[in-house]
Amino acid sequence: RRKVDSEGRRFQDRWKVEYFFTEIENHCVCLICQETVAVYKEFNVKRHYQSRHSTYDKLTGHDRSEKLKQLEAVLIECVMKMVENICPEKKQEFANICLARNTVARRIEEISSDIKRQLTSKGVDFDFFSIACDESTDLSDTAQLLIFMRGVDDEMNVTEELLDLQSLTDQTRGKDLFVSVSSAIDDMKLPWNKVTGIITDGAPAMVGERSGLSTLICNKVIEEGGKAIKLHCIIHQQVLCAKHLKYDHVMKPVLKTINFIRSKALCHRQFKQFLLDIQAEYEDVLYHNDVRWLSRGSALQRFYSLRKEIGEFLETKGQPMRELSDPIWLADLGFLVDITKHLNVLNTSLQGKDAAVNQLYSHLKAFGTKLQLFIRQLSQTQPNTIHFSALQEIMNSFPQDNISAQTSRYAADIASLAGEFKRRFQDFAAIEKEISLFSSPFSVDPEDAPDQLQLELIELHCDSELRSRHQQLSLVNFYRQLDKSRFQEIRTLAKKMLSLFGSTYMCEKIFSAMNFNKNHVRTRLSDSHLRDILRIKT
């Protein structure tokens, strides 16, 4: 005999409006007469409705929805009266109960819709805005295109929010991405001539010279009478520059050793217990993940700190690591640990929400100046390794070996790294004058400024009160207090620069949230619900 429970029947949400039924504690209950249907089967529910409550067929559309709300309210009222008589102390708990199965989903949808309405109303007041785009694939192999917007109104108020999450079920070419971005911008009723820039992760579909998303967006803005600039995410470029220092002769033995320790459970347990017994500084080594921005530096730093303990453990396993007794290799390891540490500090300073492009570029220029300092110090006859603590420790541990002779090679490697930074960041260098004019207007010669700004810049330089405000106030507040009629062009420049993204950090952050929410046990999460969740997350 067939078992009903094995058929996996479920209550259908549409039965609420069609037949005025709801689900209470796994029972299908009629909201009109409070009778229960034994089996979750539409035939049974429909038969009950048509045979007893067919008079409700005259209700349609909005009237039918309102009737459903009234019936649910009556049911709740009956339950509350029963609770008052049986267990009055539980009255508040029962009052918070909702009859709907998809309560959380509906509330998330409502919150997301409200956030979108607020963003739409703010978008009307934007004088300029830019977009940040990044694409990734979720666990169901759907390409998800994240589109963030950073807008500035006339009062210098900056809004940085998720514009949309577009799901792509077919190809992800530049023109496909452009269609999705255009749909998102048009849906929010944002004018194209107010777009000041687009920043992407540098993928071919994003930055292609002819049919890349950035090119198509800039062409569209030009057609609408505006002008937009293309930028490659400053963090992505920094990571690519960091990979310029390969040092494979150091990385390969280090990764091989880490994988040997951690790949087998028994060996890994023994190593952790060994570190615990000798009271080592750390409890374990770290895996290296090439995708994670800070992974290389963290893995190297941990390996270097445990190098002696690792050597002793490998000896007991009959797998000695000969490189740990080579002073030159250890010096290379120390140098790589130190330079990746400096690179990680730069990477961390570039992360964060609401960072203006001038702040990010100042960190980048500061790092370039540091590299030049490192080159000079390591090129000296008596090398100065004050900023390379690990290298200095190795040099002090092996004074008889002429490790200091290797510093000229390290200086050459840093010079090569500095050249890579200069080569990659040409897009930011192209707008360096505008960034300087925005961040330090009093240090720019009016003759070097664009023609439309020269007269206002002279007025600004000659106003001692404004010079004092510039020193005391934050940059945004300074421009916010400038007279709108007197410094119209300067304020326009400030709004354009404030509207620019410097990185796709928020996209990367939200992709992490996407993978957390749409995981291996929630792959059936719909694209619309995923969009609502991520909109609230931001």
N, C-alpha and C positions, 0 to 999 in steps of 0.2 A: 504494500500500500504506500502511496506517495505521501511523504511528510512535508507539511507546509513550511516548517522552519528551514528546511534545506533548500527552499526555492529562493531564499534571499530577498523576499519582498520588502519594499521600503515605502514609507509615506512620501508622496509626491507633493511638493509645495503648491503646485497649481490646483490641487484639490481644495485648497482653502477658498479661493475665489470662485471656482467652478461649482463646488458642492457644499461649501460652508462646513468643512471638516477641519479638525486640527489633531495634532498628536500630543497625548498626555501620558507620560510614563509607558511608552511603547503600546499605547492603545489608540485606535482611530476613533475619535469622538465627534459626534455631530454637534455643532455649536448652536443649532436651533432647538433640538429636543434633548440634547445631552445623552443620547443613546450611543452605544458602542458597536462598531462593526468588528466581527471576530477576526477577519483576515484582511491584510493589506492588499486588497485587490480592487482595481478600479470598477469592475463590473458590480461588485457588492456595494461600493460607495455610491455609484451612479444610480443603482436601483433604489437604494434607500432614499436618495434625494428626489428622484422623479416620482416615486410612489407616495411620498409624504410631504414634500416641500416644493412641488413644481410651481407654486404661485410666485416663488422668488425669481422665476425666469424673466420677469418683466424688468428686473433690475440689471442694468448694464453699465459698463465703463466705470466712471467715478462713483456713481451711486452704489454700485455693487461693492466697491472697495470700502466706501464709508459704512455700509451695512456690516461688512466683515469686522471692521474696527468696533462697531457698536456691540456685536455679538461677543467678541473677545472680551470687551470691557464688562459685559454682563456676567460672563463666566468668571472673570477675576473677582468681581464683586461678590458672587456667590461663594467662591472659595474663601474670601476674606471674612465673610460672616461666619462661616463654619469654623475658621481658625480662631475667631474671637471667642467662640463658645468652648472649643476643645483645648486650645493651647494659646492663650492670649500673649504669652511672653515671646512667641515665635512670629508675631504679626508682621514685624518689619522684614524678617527674612522672606516670608511669603510674598510680601509686597514687591520685592525686588525680582521676583521670578517673571520671566517672559515666556509666553507660550510658543513663540516662533522657534523653529529648529535652527534657522540661520541667523540668529540674533547678532552674533559677533560679526559675521560677514556683512550683514546689512549696516551695522553701525560703522564698520570700517569704510564701506562704500559711501555712507553719508558724510563721514569726516573728510574723506578724500574729495568728495564733490564740493564741500564747503571750502576746503583749502584751494581748490582750483578756482572757485568763484572769487575768492579773495585775491588770488594772483591775477585773475583777469581784470578785476577792478583796479589793481595797482598798475597793471600794464598800460592802462589808458594814460596814466600820468608819466610814463617813462619818456625821457628825452632821447636816451640812447640805451642800447642793450647789446650784449654779445652772447654767444652760445658756446658751450663745451659739449663735444660729442665723443662717445666711445661705444664700441660694440663688443659684445661677448656672447658666448653660447651657454645656455643653461643646461640642466641635467636632462631635459627632454629634447635636446638638440635643436631648440628654437633660438635663432639669433635675436638677441635683445639689444636694441639701440637706445642708449641713455642720452637724453638731451637736457642739459642744464642751462639755465638762463641767469644772467647777471645784469640787472637793470638799474638805472639811476634816474631819479626825477629831478625837478628844478630846485629842490631843497637839498640836493646832494645826499638823499637817503638811498642807500644801496640795498637792493633785494637780490638774494642769491637763492634760487629755488629750482626744484625739478620741474622742467617744462612738460616733459612727457617721457613715457617709455613705449617705444614702438617695437612691436614683435614682427620679425621678418621670417616668413616660412619658406621663402624661395632664395634666390641669390642675394648676395650682399655687395653688389658692385656700387661704384660711386653714384650712379644715377638712381639706383634703388634706395640708397641712403638719403639722397637728395629729396626724393619723393616723400619719404617719411618725415624728414625735417620740415619740408614745406608744409605738409599737412598739419604738423604740430604748431608751427608759427601762425598759419592761417586760422587754425581752430581757436587760437587765443586772440585773434584779431589784432596782431602786432604788425605795424607797418615795416616793410622791408628796408626803407631808406633810413631807418634808425639803427640798423645793425652796424656795429663798429668793428666786429671781428669774430672769428671762429677759431677755436683751439681744439686740436685732436691729438691722438696718440701716435701719429706718424705712419700708420698702416697705409699700404699702397692705395686701397680704396678710399682712404681719407684725404691723402695729400697728392694724389696723382696730378701731374701738371696739366693734363687736358680734360680728364673726366673724373677727377677726384672730387670728393664731397666739398672740400674747402674751395676748390676752384669754381665749382658750380654755384656755391653760395655767394662767393664774391662777385661772380658775373651777374647773378640775379640782383644783388644789391646795386651794382652799377646801373643796370637797366632801370631800377626804380629811383635813380637819382642820388644814391648814397655812395659811401666808400667804406669798404671793410678790409681788414688785414688778416692774413693767415699766420697762425702761430702753431708751433709744435710744442707740446707739453714740456715745460721746463724740467719736470722731474724725470720724465722718460728720457730726455736728452742727457740728463746728468747720469742716469743709470747706464746708458750706452757709452758715455765717456768713461765711466768706471771700468767697464769691460775692456777698454783699450789696454789696460795693464793686465795682460793675460797671466804671465808668470806660471806657465804650465808646469815647469819643473818643480815648482813649489806646490801648486794646487793639486796635481795628480796624486803625489804620495800622501798628502794630507787627507784628501777625500777617500783614497783607497783604505787608509788606516781607520778613518771614521766608519766607513761602511763595513769593514772587517769586524769592528767592535759591536756595532749596532745591528747588523743584519741577522745575526743568530741569537736567539733568546738566551741560551745558556751562557755564551760569551758575554753578552750584554749584562746579564745578572752578576756574573763573576766580576766584571769590571766595576760595576757600581758598588758592589760589596768591598772590593779592593780599595776604592777611593774612600769609602766610609771607614774602613779599618785604619787607614793611615791618616784620617782626618784631613783630607785634601780640601782645597779652597772651594772646589765645585763638586757636584755630585754626578756629573755626566758630561759627555761631549754632545755637541749639537749637530744635527743633520744640516747639510747645505742644500738649499732649494734655489735654483738659479732664477726662478720667477720672482721670488720675494726680494724687495729692494735692499733690505739690511742683512740678508742671510749670510752673504759671503763674509762680511766683516765680523759678524757675531760668531760664526763657525771658526774663523781663523783665530779670533781673540781667545776663545775657549780652548782651542787646541794648543795655542802658544802657552797659556797659563798652566795647562796640564801636561806639557811636553815631557817632563821628567817622569811623572807618574805613568804616562802612556808608554814611555820607553821601558820602564821596569815591568809593566804588565805584559807587553809584547815579548819580552825576554822569557817570561814564565810560560808563554804559549809557544815558544820555539819559533816565533816570527819576528825577529829583531828588525827594527827600522834603522838602517845604517845612516840615513840622512841626519838623524838626531845627534850623531857624533861628528858631523861635518860642519866646521865653523862657518864656511862660506854659505852653505845652504841655510844654516840657522840665521845668518845675517840677512839673507834674502827673505826668509820667513818673517823676521822682525820688521824689516822695511815694509813688506806687504801688509803686515798687521797694522802698522802705524798709518800708512797712506790710506788704507781702507777705512780706518777709524776716522780720519779727517773727512773722507768722502761720505761716510755715514752721518757725521755731524751736519754736513751740508744738506744731505737728503732730508734729514729730520727737520731742519730749519725751513725747507721748502714746503713741507706738508702743513695742512691746516685749512680750515674753512675761512672764507671772507678775506683772503690775503690779496692785497692789491698788487698789480703787476710791478710797480716800482719797488715794493718791499722785496719781492722775489728776486728781482734783477740786482738789487743791492747786495743780497746774499751771494749771488753768483759773482759779481765783481769783486767782492771781498775775498772769495775763495781764489779767484785768479791772482789777486795781489799776494795772497798767502803762498801760492805755488811759486811765484817769482822769488819770494823770500826764501823758501826751501831750496830753490836752485842755487841762489847765492851762497847760502850757508853750507850746503853740501859740496860746493865747488871750491871752497877755500883749501889752502894748504893744510891747515889744521881744521878739519870739518867740525861744524857746530851741529850736534844732533839733539839739541835741547828739546825740539818738537817731535823727536822720534825716540820715545822712551824704550820701546822694545829693542830697536836697533842699538841704542846706547847700552842697554843691559847686556846684549850679546858681545859687543865690543869690549866691555869691561870684564866679561867672563873669559875671553880669550885674548888677553893682551899680547901674547907672543905671536899670534897670527896677525898678519898685516891686513885686517879687515877694513881699516880706514881707506885703503886703496880702492875699495869697491864703491865708495861714496860718489866718485865721479860718474860711475855707471848709473847710480841711483838718481843723480842730478839730471843726467841725460834722459832717463825714463820720465822724470817729472816734467822736463821740458817738452817731451813728446806728448804727455798728458795735457799740458797747458795748450799746446797746439791743437789738440783734438777738441778741447773746450772752445777755442776760438773759432774753429771750423764749423762746429755744430750749431753754435748759438748766433748764427748770422741773422736769423729772423728777429731776434730781440735786439741785436746790435743796430738793425735798420731803424728801429724806433727809439734809439738811445737818446737822441736829442729831445724828443717829445717827453720821454720819461724824466730827463734832467730838468726840463722846463717845468714840468708838473711838480716834481718833488723839491726842487731848489730854484724857485723863480727869481730870487734875489741874487743868485750867483751866475745868472746867464746874461751875457752881453746882449742888449736889445738889437744890435746890428746883426747878431747871429740868429735871431729869432725869425719866424715867418713874418711876412710883411703885415698881415692883419693883426699881429700881436705886438708889434714894435711900440706903437704909441701908448697902448695900455700898459705895457711893461715898463716904460719910462715913468708913467704916472705911479706905478706900483713901487718902483725903486725910490722915488722921491718922497714917499709917504712914510715917515718915521714911525707913525702909530701902527701901520700895517706891518712894518718890519718887526716891530715888537710883538705883535699878535702871532706872526709866523713862528717866532721862537717859543712862544708860550703855549699855543694851541696845537691840537693835533691837525694834521694836514686837511682832513675832511672838514673839521670845524672852521679852519681858516678860510677855506674856499666858500663854505656855507655863509660866512659873514661878509664876504665881499659884496660891494654894491652891484646890483644886477645891471643897472643901466651904464654904470661907469666902467665896469670890467666884464662886459658881455662876452668878448672873445676868449678871455682867459678862463672864465667860468665854463664856456663851452669845451675848451681843451680839457679842463679838469674833469668834467662829466664824462667825456670820451675815455679818458685814461682810467677813471674809476670803474667804468663799465667793462673793462677788459678782464678776461680770465688770464691767469698766468700758468695754470696747470689744470689737468683733468683729475685732480686729487679727489674731488667729490664723486666723480664717476667711479673711480676705483673703490672708494669707500662703500658706495651703494651696491656695487657688484658683489662685495663681500657679504653685504646684508641680503642680497638676492640669493646667493648660494646657501646662506644660513636658513632662509625661509623656504626656498624651493630645493629641498634636499632629497636624498634617495628614498625617503618615506613619504614625500609630498610632491612627487613629480606630476600629479594630476592637478596641481594648483593652476587655475586658469590665468591667462595673460592679463585679463582685466583686474582680477583680484591681486595679482602680483604687482601691477601698476599702483593700485590703491595702497597696498602695504608699503611700498617704497616711497610713495608720495608723503605718507604720514611719517615715515622714518626720517626724511630729510627736514 
